């Protein structure tokens, strides 16, 4: 059975409450059930933290044994060389996801330290981006 880690960074625990005009009104935990139902043969591991070191620790903990990482690092996307280094340090392939179209937002959101360390980037497709990222990672041969 394949295992995929979905890793959400700061403020993503507020999905459903935070700026619903940008991020929608659905919580991620609610959406996670949709993903699990869509991929019954895949073990989905989910972790969210507002702390950079905890995200890095989770990549180190699971990145050597799982089949892929879906990462939405939130604001750390634009600031964290350490998260990029963590993704580089493990063999699990990663896909970067952003709910909103970061390229249509403030200029500081246009740069990602993570993109070069990921197999691909999905932006602006809402929560569906997570589903698409899992679908891609499941399709990869190990």
Secondary structure as UniProt FT lines:
FT   STRAND          2..8
FT   TURN            10..11
FT   HELIX           12..14
FT   TURN            15..17
FT   HELIX           20..23
FT   HELIX           28..38
FT   TURN            39..41
FT   STRAND          42..48
FT   HELIX           52..62
FT   TURN            63..65
FT   STRAND          68..72
FT   HELIX           74..78
FT   HELIX           81..89
FT   STRAND          94..98
FT   HELIX           102..104
FT   HELIX           107..110
FT   HELIX           115..117
FT   STRAND          120..123
FT   TURN            126..127
FT   HELIX           128..139
//
